[in-house]
Amino acid sequence: MKKETSTMHIAIAGNIGAGKTTLTGILAKHYGWEAHYEEVDGNPYLNDFYHDMQRWSFNLQVYFLNNRFSQIIDFRHSGKTVIQDRTIYEDAEIFAPNLHDMGLMSTRDFETYHTLFDLMGKLILAPDLIIYLRASIPTLVQQIQKRGRDYEDSIRLDYLKQLNQRYEAWATRYRLGKMLVINVDELNFADNKGDMSKVIDRIDAQLHGLF
């Protein structure tokens, strides 16, 4: 296990099923970082959202926004290096706009949501490094099926595709800090130690400015 001497905020970004939680756990153990996971089991809106997206989209997105904002504030005062499963930027740049464009969030709700995000954005610092897990739709579907969450059975392929398109657009324009892109189709870090070593080497290079 490798210890870091300075405090940092590392975040894992990626579509549903990309492997964020798995990588968060592996890296936390390897580096001795404190892991903060996206709340799934205790989320009071998630199951309802997947059964009726239009009714519950605003509630779910505000819940995530509040949860991640609270995490970031806690990170600032913790004095520890933390690794976070999913970023606050994904909520605002990908999920909420996608729901709005699909007609699953009203313009009124979307504008209210973005007003909240814009306010929060002025009060937080971007992560020192975002690790973006890029994955094709077949890979996402395979990994979603593998973990077997009942509420994810109803996720539509077109929903995943639209999210993937937005992730790519966001990754291209992100300028708030460092971003490392990991292609999940090519690197099976969950089951292959050699692939995990490659990921760690790339993270080390980013954190210590080797390229």
Secondary structure in CASP SS format (residue, H / E / C, confidence):
PFRMAT SS
TARGET T0000
AUTHOR 0000-0000-0000
METHOD secondary structure of the structure
MODEL  1
M C 1.00
K C 1.00
K C 1.00
E C 1.00
T C 1.00
S C 1.00
T C 1.00
M C 1.00
H E 1.00
I E 1.00
A E 1.00
I E 1.00
A E 1.00
G E 1.00
N C 1.00
I C 1.00
G C 1.00
A C 1.00
G C 1.00
K H 1.00
T H 1.00
T H 1.00
L H 1.00
T H 1.00
G H 1.00
I H 1.00
L H 1.00
A H 1.00
K H 1.00
H H 1.00
Y H 1.00
G C 1.00
W C 1.00
E E 1.00
A E 1.00
H E 1.00
Y C 1.00
E C 1.00
E C 1.00
V C 1.00
D C 1.00
G C 1.00
N C 1.00
P C 1.00
Y C 1.00
L H 1.00
N H 1.00
D H 1.00
F H 1.00
Y H 1.00
H H 1.00
D C 1.00
M H 1.00
Q H 1.00
R H 1.00
W H 1.00
S H 1.00
F H 1.00
N H 1.00
L H 1.00
Q H 1.00
V H 1.00
Y H 1.00
F H 1.00
L H 1.00
N H 1.00
N H 1.00
R H 1.00
F H 1.00
S H 1.00
Q H 1.00
I H 1.00
I H 1.00
D H 1.00
F H 1.00
R H 1.00
H H 1.00
S H 1.00
G C 1.00
K C 1.00
T C 1.00
V E 1.00
I E 1.00
Q E 1.00
D E 1.00
R C 1.00
T C 1.00
I H 1.00
Y H 1.00
E H 1.00
D H 1.00
A H 1.00
E H 1.00
I H 1.00
F H 1.00
A H 1.00
P H 1.00
N H 1.00
L H 1.00
H H 1.00
D H 1.00
M C 1.00
G C 1.00
L C 1.00
M C 1.00
S C 1.00
T H 1.00
R H 1.00
D H 1.00
F H 1.00
E H 1.00
T H 1.00
Y H 1.00
H H 1.00
T H 1.00
L H 1.00
F H 1.00
D H 1.00
L H 1.00
M H 1.00
G H 1.00
K C 1.00
L C 1.00
I C 1.00
L C 1.00
A C 1.00
P C 1.00
D C 1.00
L E 1.00
I E 1.00
I E 1.00
Y E 1.00
L E 1.00
R E 1.00
A C 1.00
S C 1.00
I H 1.00
P H 1.00
T H 1.00
L H 1.00
V H 1.00
Q H 1.00
Q H 1.00
I H 1.00
Q H 1.00
K H 1.00
R H 1.00
G C 1.00
R C 1.00
D H 1.00
Y H 1.00
E H 1.00
D H 1.00
S H 1.00
I C 1.00
R C 1.00
L H 1.00
D H 1.00
Y H 1.00
L H 1.00
K H 1.00
Q H 1.00
L H 1.00
N H 1.00
Q H 1.00
R H 1.00
Y H 1.00
E H 1.00
A H 1.00
W H 1.00
A H 1.00
T H 1.00
R H 1.00
Y C 1.00
R C 1.00
L C 1.00
G C 1.00
K E 1.00
M E 1.00
L E 1.00
V E 1.00
I E 1.00
N E 1.00
V C 1.00
D C 1.00
E C 1.00
L C 1.00
N C 1.00
F C 1.00
A C 1.00
D C 1.00
N C 1.00
K H 1.00
G H 1.00
D H 1.00
M H 1.00
S H 1.00
K H 1.00
V H 1.00
I H 1.00
D H 1.00
R H 1.00
I H 1.00
D H 1.00
A H 1.00
Q H 1.00
L H 1.00
H C 1.00
G C 1.00
L C 1.00
F C 1.00
END
